[in-house]
Amino acid sequence: MSDTTMDQLITDVFSRVTSHANGLGVFERVTGHEPKNAPGSGLSASFWLKSFRPHPKASGLNVTAAVLTLNVRIGQNMLKEPQDDVEIEILTSSLKLMAAYSGDFDLGGAIRNVDLLGETGAPLALDGGYINADGVLLRVGIITLPLIINDVFPQEA
């Protein structure tokens, strides 16, 4: 895969995963990077690189497949009222996004598949947590989004 093709593929993948978040209509802000400041009052979704590694089982004698894993952080101010809704909104919006990736598990043909069940290690998963951004404590759900991509690197002697 040429550098230009690789650049296009990565740009396309980020566009497709963020468009799922935008398409749900539940996020006030969707970014293709880890934000440097606190979000507004509503839910936010942010995407950034977690890891990229070869996938031996999907690779052949002349080409290497890979696993691109993204972090997807869903967050909002944990002091939002009513506070009982914060946990429910984080969980339901995260699950809606995970369902969207399950339903479009090859991202419109851009990748081989979302690794829903952990063929390559970590499956599509959600973990809860807290972060401090600009002095604002946020309740977050962090989705691990593993994407299997065929034919990433040629193998040449």
N, CA, C and O of each residue as an XYZ file, in Angstrom:
628
protein
N       0.859     -1.174      0.000
C       0.000      0.000      0.000
C       0.903      1.235      0.000
O       1.802      1.347      0.834
N       0.670      2.146     -0.919
C       1.485      3.355     -0.992
C       1.170      4.273      0.179
O       0.148      4.124      0.849
N       2.077      5.234      0.414
C       1.851      6.205      1.494
C       0.552      6.975      1.279
O      -0.196      7.224      2.225
N       0.287      7.354      0.012
C      -0.938      8.090     -0.297
C      -2.165      7.237     -0.004
O      -3.134      7.721      0.580
N      -2.128      5.976     -0.404
C      -3.244      5.070     -0.141
C      -3.428      4.873      1.356
O      -4.559      4.860      1.842
N      -2.335      4.721      2.090
C      -2.407      4.562      3.548
C      -3.018      5.807      4.184
O      -3.877      5.700      5.059
N      -2.580      6.982      3.750
C      -3.146      8.233      4.268
C      -4.646      8.302      4.003
O      -5.422      8.686      4.878
N      -5.045      7.930      2.798
C      -6.464      7.940      2.433
C      -7.261      6.955      3.278
O      -8.365      7.264      3.724
N      -6.695      5.758      3.500
C      -7.372      4.746      4.295
C      -7.603      5.238      5.723
O      -8.711      5.129      6.246
N      -6.572      5.773      6.345
C      -6.693      6.249      7.729
C      -7.683      7.407      7.803
O      -8.507      7.453      8.717
N      -7.616      8.335      6.864
C      -8.567      9.447      6.826
C      -9.990      8.919      6.667
O     -10.912      9.391      7.332
N     -10.165      7.936      5.781
C     -11.480      7.346      5.542
C     -12.002      6.638      6.795
O     -13.173      6.786      7.147
N     -11.150      5.878      7.462
C     -11.563      5.167      8.677
C     -12.017      6.164      9.742
O     -13.080      5.985     10.337
N     -11.235      7.203      9.988
C     -11.635      8.206     10.990
C     -12.940      8.889     10.589
O     -13.794      9.141     11.439
N     -13.097      9.187      9.319
C     -14.335      9.806      8.850
C     -15.531      8.891      9.101
O     -16.585      9.351      9.540
N     -15.369      7.613      8.827
C     -16.476      6.671      8.987
C     -16.827      6.433     10.456
O     -18.007      6.383     10.804
N     -15.826      6.285     11.319
C     -16.155      6.024     12.736
C     -16.751      7.261     13.403
O     -17.624      7.135     14.261
N     -16.296      8.450     13.024
C     -16.888      9.659     13.601
C     -18.267      9.936     13.026
O     -19.117     10.509     13.708
N     -18.503      9.534     11.769
C     -19.825      9.768     11.194
C     -20.896      8.934     11.891
O     -22.048      9.358     11.974
N     -20.537      7.767     12.386
C     -21.497      6.986     13.168
C     -21.913      7.761     14.412
O     -23.093      7.809     14.758
N     -20.940      8.364     15.079
C     -21.244      9.148     16.287
C     -22.102     10.361     15.935
O     -23.088     10.645     16.616
N     -21.733     11.069     14.884
C     -22.528     12.227     14.458
C     -23.939     11.822     14.063
O     -24.900     12.535     14.352
N     -24.062     10.681     13.406
C     -25.347     10.224     12.912
C     -26.338      9.826     13.995
O     -27.543      9.794     13.749
N     -25.846      9.524     15.186
C     -26.754      9.150     16.277
C     -27.568     10.334     16.790
O     -28.657     10.150     17.334
N     -27.046     11.544     16.618
C     -27.755     12.733     17.071
C     -27.816     12.896     18.578
O     -28.676     13.618     19.084
N     -26.925     12.241     19.306
C     -26.942     12.349     20.769
C     -25.746     13.122     21.327
O     -25.708     13.437     22.517
N     -24.765     13.430     20.462
C     -23.549     14.085     20.935
C     -23.531     15.556     20.555
O     -23.803     15.921     19.411
N     -23.206     16.388     21.528
C     -23.061     17.826     21.289
C     -21.802     18.109     20.484
O     -21.764     19.036     19.676
N     -20.763     17.291     20.717
C     -19.467     17.491     20.055
C     -18.859     16.141     19.728
O     -18.848     15.241     20.568
N     -18.345     15.991     18.489
C     -17.630     14.795     18.055
C     -16.298     15.260     17.484
O     -16.262     16.120     16.603
N     -15.198     14.690     17.985
C     -13.873     15.075     17.500
C     -13.068     13.844     17.109
O     -13.243     12.765     17.676
N     -12.191     14.019     16.140
C     -11.275     12.967     15.717
C      -9.937     13.093     16.408
O      -8.904     12.743     15.836
N      -9.942     13.586     17.627
C      -8.723     13.731     18.431
C      -9.120     13.778     19.908
O     -10.288     13.967     20.246
N      -8.134     13.605     20.769
C      -8.391     13.742     22.199
C      -8.428     15.235     22.528
O      -7.427     15.931     22.353
N      -9.575     15.733     23.004
C      -9.706     17.169     23.258
C      -8.755     17.657     24.360
O      -8.385     16.917     25.272
N      -8.388     18.903     24.236
C      -7.506     19.522     25.227
C      -8.288     20.320     26.268
O      -7.720     20.790     27.253
N      -9.604     20.470     26.043
C     -10.418     21.240     26.983
C     -11.706     20.480     27.304
O     -12.045     19.501     26.639
N     -12.407     20.940     28.321
C     -13.652     20.301     28.740
C     -14.743     20.533     27.705
O     -14.798     21.590     27.077
N     -15.621     19.530     27.528
C     -16.736     19.721     26.594
C     -17.774     20.657     27.186
O     -17.665     21.083     28.336
N     -18.784     20.970     26.383
C     -19.891     21.790     26.867
C     -20.753     21.011     27.836
O     -20.272     20.104     28.515
N     -22.017     21.359     27.899
C     -22.899     20.748     28.891
C     -23.438     19.390     28.470
O     -23.910     18.634     29.319
N     -23.382     19.057     27.186
C     -23.940     17.798     26.702
C     -22.896     16.710     26.584
O     -21.762     16.858     27.037
N     -23.300     15.623     25.969
C     -22.403     14.494     25.725
C     -21.407     14.824     24.621
O     -21.733     15.523     23.662
N     -20.191     14.312     24.769
C     -19.189     14.463     23.718
C     -18.635     13.082     23.372
O     -18.674     12.159     24.186
N     -18.122     12.959     22.151
C     -17.469     11.734     21.698
C     -16.152     12.129     21.046
O     -16.119     13.011     20.189
N     -15.077     11.482     21.449
C     -13.748     11.784     20.914
C     -13.059     10.489     20.508
O     -13.196      9.466     21.179
N     -12.318     10.539     19.405
C     -11.647      9.376     18.835
C     -10.158      9.643     18.729
O      -9.753     10.717     18.282
N      -9.329      8.677     19.135
C      -7.891      8.810     18.930
C      -7.228      7.445     18.938
O      -7.818      6.457     19.374
N      -5.995      7.401     18.451
C      -5.212      6.178     18.318
C      -4.918      5.555     19.673
O      -4.467      6.232     20.596
N      -5.179      4.257     19.781
C      -4.735      3.480     20.938
C      -3.534      2.629     20.538
O      -2.505      2.646     21.214
N      -3.664      1.874     19.426
C      -2.540      1.046     18.977
C      -2.704      0.663     17.512
O      -3.797      0.731     16.950
N      -1.599      0.263     16.917
C      -1.573     -0.252     15.546
C      -0.528     -1.356     15.534
O       0.621     -1.142     15.922
N      -0.940     -2.549     15.080
C       0.011     -3.664     15.080
C      -0.350     -4.655     13.976
O      -1.506     -4.718     13.558
N       0.634     -5.436     13.498
C       0.343     -6.474     12.512
C      -0.612     -7.522     13.091
O      -0.673     -7.731     14.302
N      -1.345     -8.165     12.200
C      -2.269     -9.245     12.568
C      -1.776    -10.509     11.860
O      -2.117    -10.738     10.699
N      -0.977    -11.331     12.548
C      -0.347    -12.491     11.904
C      -1.334    -13.466     11.266
O      -1.077    -13.960     10.168
N      -2.447    -13.752     11.922
C      -3.379    -14.756     11.403
C      -4.066    -14.314     10.113
O      -4.497    -15.159      9.328
N      -4.176    -13.024      9.885
C      -4.826    -12.520      8.674
C      -3.815    -12.152      7.589
O      -4.200    -11.792      6.477
N      -2.529    -12.242      7.909
C      -1.479    -11.897      6.949
C      -1.118    -13.119      6.108
O      -1.347    -14.257      6.515
N      -0.553    -12.866      4.934
C      -0.133    -13.946      4.046
C       1.360    -13.927      3.831
O       2.112    -13.329      4.601
N       1.781    -14.597      2.764
C       3.208    -14.663      2.465
C       3.728    -13.395      1.816
O       4.936    -13.157      1.808
N       2.828    -12.570      1.267
C       3.308    -11.379      0.566
C       2.663    -10.080      1.043
O       2.950     -9.014      0.498
N       1.794    -10.155      2.055
C       1.133     -8.945      2.522
C       0.786     -9.085      4.008
O       0.476    -10.176      4.487
N       0.844     -7.977      4.712
C       0.560     -7.953      6.146
C      -0.760     -7.253      6.401
O      -0.997     -6.152      5.904
N      -1.607     -7.890      7.169
C      -2.830     -7.260      7.676
C      -2.493     -6.628      9.024
O      -1.453     -6.926      9.611
N      -3.369     -5.759      9.511
C      -3.086     -5.054     10.759
C      -4.354     -4.832     11.568
O      -5.472     -4.952     11.068
N      -4.140     -4.507     12.824
C      -5.226     -4.129     13.724
C      -4.973     -2.687     14.160
O      -3.965     -2.379     14.795
N      -5.900     -1.828     13.809
C      -5.892     -0.437     14.255
C      -6.916     -0.345     15.376
O      -8.105     -0.575     15.154
N      -6.464     -0.011     16.572
C      -7.389      0.103     17.701
C      -7.507      1.566     18.087
O      -6.515      2.252     18.329
N      -8.752      2.022     18.139
C      -9.043      3.401     18.526
C      -9.667      3.437     19.912
O     -10.399      2.528     20.302
N      -9.370      4.485     20.641
C     -10.118      4.814     21.850
C     -11.243      5.744     21.436
O     -11.046      6.673     20.653
N     -12.415      5.483     21.968
C     -13.564      6.364     21.749
C     -14.056      6.739     23.135
O     -14.556      5.894     23.878
N     -13.912      8.007     23.476
C     -14.321      8.439     24.816
C     -15.618      9.227     24.737
O     -15.700     10.253     24.062
N     -16.629      8.729     25.440
C     -17.912      9.397     25.580
C     -17.874     10.057     26.953
O     -17.567      9.393     27.943
N     -18.179     11.350     27.032
C     -18.082     12.001     28.329
C     -19.031     13.162     28.490
O     -19.528     13.738     27.522
N     -19.267     13.489     29.753
C     -20.018     14.688     30.105
C     -19.711     15.050     31.554
O     -19.198     14.235     32.321
N     -20.035     16.279     31.905
C     -19.815     16.775     33.263
C     -20.543     15.874     34.247
O     -21.747     15.653     34.121
N     -19.808     15.352     35.233
C     -20.438     14.415     36.163
C     -21.344     15.114     37.177
O     -22.051     14.445     37.930
N     -21.334     16.448     37.206
C     -22.218     17.177     38.121
C     -23.497     17.641     37.438
O     -24.293     18.366     38.033
N     -23.694     17.226     36.199
C     -24.917     17.558     35.463
C     -26.129     17.058     36.253
O     -26.090     15.996     36.874
N     -27.182     17.832     36.217
C     -28.424     17.446     36.908
C     -29.466     16.985     35.905
O     -29.506     17.497     34.787
N     -30.294     16.050     36.270
C     -30.211     15.251     37.487
C     -29.060     14.254     37.395
O     -28.837     13.650     36.346
N     -28.340     14.086     38.481
C     -27.142     13.257     38.484
C     -27.433     11.790     38.187
O     -26.570     11.084     37.665
N     -28.635     11.326     38.512
C     -28.980      9.937     38.194
C     -28.968      9.682     36.680
O     -28.793      8.541     36.251
N     -29.150     10.724     35.875
C     -29.173     10.560     34.423
C     -27.780     10.438     33.812
O     -27.641      9.919     32.704
N     -26.749     10.907     34.511
C     -25.393     10.928     33.948
C     -24.949      9.522     33.565
O     -24.510      9.293     32.438
N     -25.060      8.596     34.482
C     -24.609      7.222     34.222
C     -25.409      6.589     33.088
O     -24.850      5.928     32.212
N     -26.704      6.796     33.115
C     -27.575      6.212     32.091
C     -27.244      6.784     30.721
O     -27.194      6.038     29.743
N     -27.015      8.099     30.629
C     -26.698      8.717     29.345
C     -25.351      8.250     28.798
O     -25.214      8.019     27.596
N     -24.365      8.112     29.670
C     -23.055      7.610     29.225
C     -23.202      6.187     28.706
O     -22.705      5.857     27.629
N     -23.882      5.352     29.471
C     -24.026      3.951     29.081
C     -24.865      3.792     27.815
O     -24.457      3.086     26.893
N     -26.023      4.431     27.758
C     -26.892      4.229     26.585
C     -26.279      4.801     25.308
O     -26.386      4.186     24.247
N     -25.643      5.959     25.392
C     -25.025      6.523     24.185
C     -23.839      5.663     23.731
O     -23.624      5.487     22.532
N     -23.079      5.134     24.679
C     -21.954      4.248     24.332
C     -22.454      2.973     23.676
O     -21.883      2.515     22.686
N     -23.511      2.401     24.219
C     -24.057      1.168     23.649
C     -24.668      1.408     22.269
O     -24.573      0.543     21.398
N     -25.290      2.562     22.057
C     -25.812      2.891     20.726
C     -24.679      2.975     19.710
O     -24.812      2.514     18.577
N     -23.568      3.567     20.126
C     -22.431      3.685     19.220
C     -21.829      2.309     18.945
O     -21.477      2.008     17.804
N     -21.707      1.477     19.968
C     -21.193      0.124     19.771
C     -22.108     -0.677     18.844
O     -21.623     -1.437     18.005
N     -23.415     -0.517     18.985
C     -24.368     -1.201     18.114
C     -24.218     -0.728     16.668
O     -24.366     -1.522     15.739
N     -23.922      0.564     16.472
C     -23.717      1.088     15.120
C     -22.498      0.432     14.472
O     -22.530      0.111     13.284
N     -21.422      0.229     15.241
C     -20.232     -0.435     14.691
C     -20.495     -1.912     14.424
O     -19.959     -2.476     13.470
N     -21.301     -2.529     15.246
C     -21.668     -3.924     15.035
C     -22.515     -4.057     13.767
O     -22.358     -5.017     13.012
N     -23.405     -3.103     13.537
C     -24.277     -3.130     12.367
C     -23.574     -2.792     11.068
O     -24.021     -3.209      9.999
N     -22.486     -2.045     11.137
C     -21.712     -1.668      9.945
C     -20.286     -2.142     10.176
O     -19.343     -1.351     10.162
N     -20.143     -3.455     10.389
C     -18.897     -3.934     10.937
C     -17.725     -3.958      9.967
O     -16.615     -4.313     10.361
N     -17.944     -3.587      8.698
C     -16.800     -3.395      7.805
C     -16.664     -1.925      7.388
O     -15.928     -1.599      6.457
N     -17.383     -1.049      8.092
C     -17.346      0.400      7.826
C     -17.537      0.699      6.354
O     -16.772      1.458      5.758
N     -18.559      0.100      5.776
C     -18.864      0.349      4.371
C     -17.819     -0.200      3.426
O     -17.673      0.304      2.312
N     -17.093     -1.217      3.840
C     -16.068     -1.826      2.999
C     -14.688     -1.217      3.160
O     -13.760     -1.618      2.458
N     -14.524     -0.260      4.065
C     -13.224      0.390      4.257
C     -12.221     -0.516      4.968
O     -11.012     -0.376      4.780
N     -12.723     -1.450      5.789
C     -11.871     -2.354      6.562
C     -12.393     -3.781      6.409
O     -13.478     -4.002      5.872
N     -11.612     -4.739      6.884
C     -12.105     -6.122      6.878
C     -13.268     -6.272      7.840
O     -14.337     -6.751      7.463
N     -13.058     -5.859      9.094
C     -14.148     -5.898     10.063
C     -13.735     -5.262     11.385
O     -12.554     -5.150     11.711
N     -14.764     -4.847     12.138
C     -14.579     -4.483     13.531
C     -14.393     -5.801     14.280
O     -15.159     -6.743     14.077
N     -13.395     -5.873     15.131
C     -13.139     -7.109     15.878
C     -14.094     -7.176     17.070
O     -13.709     -6.911     18.209
N     -15.338     -7.535     16.787
C     -16.391     -7.530     17.801
C     -16.109     -8.463     18.964
O     -16.390     -8.124     20.113
N     -15.551     -9.646     18.677
C     -15.436    -10.678     19.711
C     -14.005    -10.963     20.147
O     -13.783    -11.881     20.936
N     -13.044    -10.215     19.663
C     -11.680    -10.344     20.163
C     -10.816    -11.364     19.453
O      -9.963    -11.989     20.082
N     -11.015    -11.549     18.154
C     -10.162    -12.448     17.374
C      -8.687    -12.068     17.513
O      -7.820    -12.942     17.526
N      -8.403    -10.779     17.616
C      -7.023    -10.289     17.643
C      -6.535     -9.935     19.047
O      -5.429     -9.419     19.208
N      -7.337    -10.205     20.039
C      -6.982     -9.829     21.413
C      -8.177     -9.202     22.086
O      -9.148     -9.886     22.407
N      -8.111     -7.912     22.299
C      -9.208     -7.201     22.970
C     -10.390     -7.027     22.017
O     -10.204     -6.571     20.888
N     -11.602     -7.379     22.449
C     -12.786     -7.181     21.621
C     -13.300     -5.748     21.726
O     -12.775     -4.940     22.491
N     -14.330     -5.450     20.948
C     -15.073     -4.212     21.132
C     -15.539     -4.206     22.582
O     -16.191     -5.153     23.021
N     -15.217     -3.160     23.328
C     -15.505     -3.167     24.768
C     -15.731     -1.751     25.274
O     -15.371     -0.770     24.623
N     -16.334     -1.673     26.447
C     -16.604     -0.392     27.103
C     -16.132     -0.459     28.542
O     -16.443     -1.406     29.265
N     -15.379      0.552     28.955
C     -14.951      0.706     30.342
C     -15.366      2.081     30.820
O     -15.317      3.049     30.061
N     -15.776      2.171     32.076
C     -16.145      3.452     32.655
C     -14.978      4.080     33.388
O     -14.011      3.405     33.743
N     -15.078      5.379     33.611
C     -14.033      6.065     34.347
C     -14.367      7.531     34.553
O     -15.482      7.985     34.297
N     -13.369      8.251     35.022
C     -13.477      9.680     35.276
C     -12.211     10.339     34.752
O     -11.136      9.741     34.800
N     -12.327     11.560     34.255
C     -11.156     12.361     33.902
C     -11.402     13.796     34.345
O     -12.542     14.233     34.505
N     -10.319     14.504     34.535
C     -10.385     15.920     34.870
C      -9.913     16.692     33.642
O      -8.778     16.523     33.195
N     -10.780     17.533     33.102
C     -10.434     18.353     31.942
C     -10.733     19.804     32.270
O     -11.882     20.159     32.531
N      -9.714     20.641     32.261
C      -9.886     22.068     32.575
C     -10.521     22.278     33.945
O     -11.279     23.229     34.136
N     -10.220     21.407     34.896
C     -10.787     21.540     36.237
C     -12.218     21.040     36.348
O     -12.851     21.205     37.390
N     -12.736     20.429     35.285
C     -14.091     19.881     35.287
C     -13.981     18.362     35.350
O     -13.321     17.749     34.512
N     -14.631     17.754     36.348
C     -14.620     16.307     36.460
C     -15.688     15.737     35.540
O     -16.867     16.077     35.640
N     -15.245     14.857     34.636
C     -16.141     14.249     33.661
C     -16.336     12.774     33.973
O     -15.404     12.084     34.383
N     -17.560     12.303     33.774
C     -17.846     10.874     33.800
C     -17.692     10.421     32.363
O     -18.236     11.045     31.452
N     -16.948      9.329     32.149
C     -16.656      8.892     30.797
C     -16.905      7.398     30.619
O     -16.819      6.613     31.562
N     -17.208      7.043     29.403
C     -17.183      5.671     28.933
C     -16.138      5.608     27.851
O     -16.173      6.410     26.918
N     -15.204      4.672     27.947
C     -14.144      4.561     26.954
C     -14.340      3.255     26.189
O     -14.223      2.162     26.743
N     -14.640      3.402     24.912
C     -14.842      2.252     24.043
C     -13.506      1.883     23.412
O     -12.803      2.742     22.880
N     -13.165      0.610     23.475
C     -12.035      0.071     22.726
C     -12.599     -0.403     21.394
O     -13.449     -1.293     21.360
N     -12.131      0.185     20.300
C     -12.661     -0.105     18.970
C     -11.557     -0.708     18.095
O     -10.830      0.031     17.431
N     -11.420     -2.056     18.087
C     -10.390     -2.701     17.270
C     -10.888     -2.924     15.845
O     -11.962     -3.485     15.629
N     -10.093     -2.478     14.885
C     -10.455     -2.548     13.470
C      -9.411     -3.378     12.732
O      -8.222     -3.061     12.778
N      -9.846     -4.442     12.051
C      -8.927     -5.285     11.292
C      -8.896     -4.774      9.851
O      -9.932     -4.599      9.210
N      -7.670     -4.538      9.362
C      -7.482     -3.978      8.016
C      -6.613     -4.940      7.210
O      -5.510     -5.286      7.633
N      -7.105     -5.369      6.058
C      -6.345     -6.256      5.180
C      -5.322     -5.482      4.368
O      -5.477     -4.286      4.123
N      -4.273     -6.184      3.954
C      -3.320     -5.710      2.943
C      -2.753     -4.329      3.236
O      -2.816     -3.429      2.398
N      -2.202     -4.171      4.427
C      -1.652     -2.878      4.835
C      -0.236     -2.671      4.326
O       0.077     -1.624      3.760
N       0.637     -3.683      4.528
C       2.028     -3.570      4.131
C       2.409     -4.720      3.199
O       2.146     -5.879      3.518
N       3.026     -4.417      2.046
C       3.546     -5.517      1.223
C       4.793     -6.096      1.885
O       5.545     -5.381      2.548
N       4.999     -7.383      1.701
C       6.204     -8.037      2.198
C       7.101     -8.325      1.003
O       6.747     -9.107      0.121
N       8.249     -7.693      0.986
C       9.159     -7.827     -0.153
C      10.536     -8.219      0.334
O      10.960     -7.836      1.424
N      11.224     -8.983     -0.486
C      12.577     -9.417     -0.151
C      13.586     -8.385     -0.581
O      14.786     -8.574     -0.381
